[in-house]
Amino acid sequence: MPSYAVQLAQRLVRCPSVTPIEGGALDLLQDEFTKLGFNCTRLPFGAGDKRIDNLCARRGKGSPHFAFAGHTDVVPVGDAAQWQHDPFGGTLVDGKLYGRGAADMKGGIAAFVAAVSALDGADDSGSISFIITGDEEGDADFGTVKMVEWLQANGQVPDVCVVGEPTNPSRLGDVIKNGRRGSLSCQLRVDGVQGHVAYPHLADNPITRLIAMLAPVNGTALDGGNDYFDPSAANVTSIDTGNEAGNVIPASVSAKFNIRFNTEHNSDDLIGWLEEHFNRVGGEWTATWRASAQPFVTPVGSFTKLMQAAIKSVTGQKPVLSTSGGTSDARFITNICPVAEFGLVGQTMHQVDEHVDAADIDQLAKIYHEMLVRFFKGDS
């Protein structure tokens, strides 16, 4: 018989909660939280096809206040015919739980709940809360960013927060993410004058200027990194003229690039620096920017040490601290309290036949439980 944690993970996977659809996942969690004595508040934000449902649950009113955060929304399954097992079946085969969201991150949420269910009354003398969104895999406009505003406005800000993203590359206990890089994307259009390649003096080739404009962001390290981050990296991801003729100089050309940047920079400074460079190159150009995340770090301290000690006590290994990878909703939570991420092994997240070891879900629940016990004993 699977454990409570694994059974709950199965039930969550069976909820088809592809962003922005709630799919019954939050309803299921609200029922479980209520059984555990939590007061639940549903927090819908947005409207129409952009409406997102979210859930905040809290038990206790005093300090200290420990929060778990995560998301129940998942990415689409792609071609379901390529899956060995129903992507929303929550199937257990040979000790592995299969299904969309098993790794990212319904297995982690199930471990949250199981950890709290195992607490003795004396272990949580303050407050425990859950911050659960349905908009992490989407644009994130109406999920955790709005919940953080609600927490601040309603006096619900936690002292620390653990996000249950799948942080481990190969085995449970490898990595805690105590920060994330920022992300800045740009779509750059350069205009020229179309003409025949045999008569270039009658045309103005925008590609020549574009290449010069892209030089600082074409597979380039922008700095030397720092104590918490590797060097910021910039890469061109697309160049397109829409030109199918080999003897025509195009009228315009567009490119896309992305910068993953550390705490040596912010998005406004990077935009200013690059737009000055574009102006020096000259000609007509238009840039559309999207700063989807700013970099942040939770420095080494009592919180990260508590997490490492709890993980080592269960797994026997001390996880390293890392700021690698993409962005997560921790980028919003860092504005209100110290935050770090630790969850399952993420090797198959977003893939066909996404799966995790069921035993890892149980181990993760033990780790989260140990974090709670240590926190309420005053280790943080």
C-alpha positions in Angstrom: 0.0 0.0 0.0 1.5 3.4 -1.0 2.1 5.9 1.8 -0.1 8.9 2.4 2.4 11.1 0.6 2.6 8.9 -2.5 -1.2 8.5 -2.6 -1.7 12.2 -2.4 0.8 12.7 -5.2 -1.1 10.3 -7.3 -4.4 12.1 -6.7 -2.8 15.4 -7.6 -1.3 14.1 -10.8 -4.8 12.9 -11.8 -6.0 16.5 -11.7 -5.5 17.8 -15.3 -4.3 21.2 -14.1 -2.6 22.6 -17.3 -2.1 26.3 -16.9 -4.4 28.2 -16.4 -6.9 25.4 -15.6 -7.3 24.5 -11.9 -8.3 21.0 -12.7 -9.4 20.1 -9.2 -5.9 20.2 -7.7 -6.6 23.2 -5.4 -9.9 21.7 -4.4 -8.2 18.6 -3.4 -5.5 20.4 -1.4 -8.0 22.7 0.3 -9.8 19.6 1.5 -6.6 18.1 2.9 -5.5 21.3 4.5 -8.9 21.7 6.2 -8.6 18.2 7.6 -5.3 19.2 9.1 -6.8 22.3 10.8 -5.7 25.0 8.3 -7.8 28.0 7.5 -8.0 28.3 3.7 -8.4 31.3 1.5 -8.9 31.0 -2.3 -7.3 33.8 -4.1 -8.5 34.2 -7.7 -6.8 36.9 -9.8 -7.2 38.1 -13.3 -10.3 37.7 -15.4 -11.7 35.8 -18.4 -9.3 33.3 -19.9 -6.5 34.9 -17.8 -8.2 34.2 -14.5 -6.0 32.1 -12.2 -7.1 30.4 -9.0 -4.6 30.3 -6.1 -4.8 29.0 -2.5 -3.4 30.2 0.8 -3.7 28.0 3.9 -2.5 28.8 7.4 -2.6 27.0 10.8 -1.7 29.1 13.8 -1.6 32.9 14.3 1.7 33.5 16.1 5.4 33.5 15.4 7.6 32.0 14.2 5.9 31.5 10.8 7.2 28.8 8.4 5.8 28.7 4.8 5.9 26.2 2.0 5.3 27.4 -1.5 4.6 25.6 -4.8 2.4 25.3 -7.8 -0.2 22.8 -9.0 -0.3 23.9 -12.6 1.6 21.9 -15.1 2.9 22.2 -18.7 0.9 20.5 -21.5 1.6 16.8 -22.1 2.4 17.2 -25.8 1.6 14.1 -27.9 -0.1 11.9 -25.4 0.4 8.9 -27.7 4.2 9.1 -27.0 3.6 8.4 -23.3 3.9 4.9 -21.9 1.5 5.7 -19.2 -1.5 8.1 -19.1 0.0 11.5 -18.3 -2.9 12.2 -15.9 -3.1 8.6 -14.6 -0.8 8.9 -11.6 0.4 5.3 -12.3 2.8 3.5 -10.0 5.1 1.1 -11.9 8.2 -0.5 -10.5 8.4 2.0 -7.6 8.1 5.1 -9.9 5.2 7.5 -10.1 4.4 8.5 -13.7 2.4 11.5 -14.8 2.6 15.2 -15.8 3.6 17.1 -12.7 5.0 14.1 -10.8 8.4 15.9 -10.6 7.4 19.5 -11.2 6.0 19.7 -8.7 3.0 17.8 -7.4 5.2 15.2 -5.7 6.8 18.0 -3.8 3.5 19.4 -2.7 2.3 16.0 -1.5 5.5 15.8 0.5 4.7 19.2 2.1 1.3 18.0 3.2 2.6 14.7 4.5 5.3 16.4 6.5 2.8 18.6 8.3 0.4 15.7 8.9 3.2 13.9 10.8 3.9 16.8 13.2 3.1 16.4 16.9 1.2 19.3 18.4 4.2 20.5 20.3 6.3 20.7 17.2 4.6 23.7 15.7 4.3 26.3 18.4 4.0 29.2 15.8 2.4 29.1 12.4 2.6 27.1 9.2 1.3 28.2 5.9 1.0 27.0 2.3 1.3 29.4 -0.7 0.0 27.4 -3.7 -0.4 29.0 -7.1 -1.9 27.9 -10.4 0.3 30.2 -12.5 3.9 29.2 -12.3 4.2 27.5 -15.6 2.4 30.4 -17.4 3.1 34.1 -17.5 3.0 34.2 -13.6 1.1 37.5 -13.8 -1.8 36.4 -11.5 -0.1 33.8 -9.3 2.5 34.2 -6.6 3.3 37.8 -7.4 -0.3 38.7 -6.5 -0.4 36.4 -3.5 2.7 38.1 -2.1 0.9 41.4 -2.3 -2.1 39.8 -0.6 0.1 38.4 2.2 1.6 41.8 2.8 -1.7 43.5 2.8 -3.3 41.0 5.2 -0.5 40.6 7.8 0.3 37.0 6.6 4.1 37.4 5.8 6.1 34.3 6.8 9.5 34.4 8.5 11.0 31.9 6.0 9.7 30.0 3.0 10.7 26.7 1.3 9.7 26.3 -2.3 9.4 22.7 -3.4 10.7 22.9 -6.9 12.7 19.9 -8.2 16.2 21.1 -7.4 18.2 17.9 -7.4 19.9 16.9 -10.6 20.5 13.2 -9.9 19.7 12.2 -6.3 17.7 13.6 -3.4 19.9 15.7 -1.2 22.2 17.1 -4.0 21.2 20.7 -4.2 19.4 23.6 -2.5 18.7 26.6 -4.7 19.3 29.7 -2.6 19.0 32.2 -5.4 18.2 32.5 -9.1 19.6 34.6 -12.0 17.5 37.3 -13.6 16.2 36.9 -17.1 16.0 39.7 -19.7 14.7 39.1 -23.2 14.8 41.4 -26.2 13.3 41.4 -29.7 15.4 43.8 -31.8 14.3 45.0 -35.2 16.7 46.9 -37.5 15.4 48.7 -40.6 17.2 49.4 -43.8 16.5 49.9 -47.5 15.7 46.9 -49.7 17.6 46.6 -52.9 19.4 44.4 -55.4 22.6 42.8 -54.1 24.4 43.8 -57.4 23.7 47.4 -56.5 24.4 47.7 -52.8 25.0 51.5 -53.0 21.3 51.9 -53.7 20.3 49.9 -50.7 21.0 49.8 -46.9 21.6 46.4 -45.5 20.2 46.2 -42.0 21.9 42.9 -41.3 25.3 44.6 -41.2 24.2 46.8 -38.4 22.3 44.0 -36.6 25.5 41.9 -36.4 27.3 44.8 -34.8 24.5 45.4 -32.4 24.4 41.8 -31.3 28.2 41.5 -30.7 27.9 42.1 -26.9 25.2 39.5 -26.5 26.3 36.7 -28.8 27.4 33.9 -26.6 29.1 36.3 -24.2 30.0 36.3 -20.5 29.1 39.8 -19.2 31.1 39.7 -16.0 33.3 37.4 -13.8 30.5 36.2 -11.5 30.6 36.6 -7.8 30.5 34.5 -4.6 27.0 33.2 -5.3 26.7 33.4 -9.1 28.5 32.3 -12.2 29.2 34.9 -14.9 26.1 36.5 -16.5 25.5 34.9 -19.9 23.9 36.4 -23.1 22.9 34.4 -26.1 21.2 35.2 -29.4 18.3 32.8 -30.0 16.8 33.9 -33.4 17.6 36.0 -36.5 15.1 36.4 -39.2 14.7 38.5 -42.3 11.7 36.8 -43.8 13.7 37.0 -47.1 13.4 34.0 -49.4 15.4 35.6 -52.3 19.2 35.2 -52.5 19.7 38.3 -54.5 17.7 40.8 -52.5 19.0 42.9 -49.6 16.2 42.9 -47.0 14.4 45.9 -45.8 14.5 44.8 -42.2 15.9 42.1 -39.9 14.8 40.9 -36.5 16.7 39.1 -33.8 15.9 37.7 -30.3 18.3 37.3 -27.5 18.2 36.5 -23.8 20.5 37.5 -20.9 20.6 35.4 -17.7 22.2 37.8 -15.3 23.5 37.8 -11.7 23.4 40.3 -8.9 26.1 42.4 -10.5 23.4 43.8 -12.8 19.7 44.8 -12.9 17.5 44.8 -16.0 17.3 48.6 -16.3 21.1 49.0 -16.3 21.4 46.3 -18.9 18.8 47.9 -21.1 20.4 51.3 -20.8 23.9 49.9 -21.7 22.6 48.0 -24.7 20.5 50.9 -26.1 23.5 53.2 -25.9 25.4 50.6 -27.9 22.6 50.3 -30.5 22.6 54.1 -30.9 26.4 54.1 -31.4 26.0 51.5 -34.2 23.4 53.8 -35.7 20.5 53.5 -38.1 16.8 52.8 -37.4 16.1 50.2 -34.8 13.4 49.2 -32.3 13.8 47.1 -29.2 11.0 45.4 -27.2 12.2 44.3 -23.8 10.8 41.8 -21.3 12.4 41.5 -17.9 10.7 38.4 -16.5 12.9 38.1 -13.4 15.4 40.0 -11.3 18.3 38.1 -9.7 18.2 37.4 -6.0 20.1 35.4 -3.4 19.4 34.3 0.2 22.9 34.5 1.8 24.4 31.6 3.7 23.0 31.8 7.3 20.8 30.1 9.8 18.0 29.3 7.4 20.2 27.7 4.7 22.2 25.9 7.5 18.9 24.6 9.0 17.9 23.2 5.6 21.2 21.6 5.0 21.2 20.0 8.4 17.7 18.6 8.0 18.6 17.1 4.6 21.8 15.6 5.9 20.0 14.0 8.8 17.7 12.1 6.5 19.9 11.5 3.4 23.3 11.4 5.0 24.7 14.0 2.6 25.1 17.7 2.8 23.6 19.5 -0.2 25.5 22.3 -2.0 24.0 25.7 -2.4 23.4 26.8 -6.0 21.9 29.6 -8.0 21.9 27.8 -11.4 19.0 27.0 -13.7 16.0 29.0 -14.7 13.6 31.2 -12.8 11.0 30.2 -10.2 8.3 31.8 -8.0 11.0 32.3 -5.3 11.8 35.5 -7.2 8.6 37.0 -5.9 8.8 35.5 -2.4 12.3 36.9 -1.8 10.7 40.4 -1.6 9.0 39.5 1.7 11.2 36.9 3.5 14.2 34.6 3.1 13.5 31.9 0.6 15.2 28.8 -0.7 14.2 25.9 -2.9 14.5 22.1 -2.3 12.5 19.3 -3.9 12.6 16.1 -5.9 15.0 15.0 -8.6 14.1 16.9 -11.7 15.6 14.8 -14.5 12.3 14.2 -16.3 10.3 17.4 -15.6 8.5 18.7 -18.7 9.4 15.5 -20.6 7.3 12.6 -22.0 6.8 10.0 -19.3 7.7 12.5 -16.5 8.2 10.4 -13.3 9.9 10.3 -9.9 10.8 7.5 -7.5 8.0 7.1 -5.0 10.6 6.4 -2.3 11.9 9.9 -2.9 8.5 11.5 -2.2 8.5 9.7 1.2 12.1 10.8 1.9 11.3 14.3 0.9 8.4 14.4 3.3 10.8 13.3 6.1 13.1 16.1 5.2 10.4 18.7 5.2 9.2 17.3 8.6 12.8 17.6 9.9 13.0 21.2 8.7 9.8 22.1 10.5 10.9 20.4 13.8 14.2 22.2 13.7 12.6 25.5 12.9 10.1 25.4 15.7 12.9 24.3 18.1 14.6 27.6 17.3 17.4 26.4 15.0 16.6 29.2 12.5 
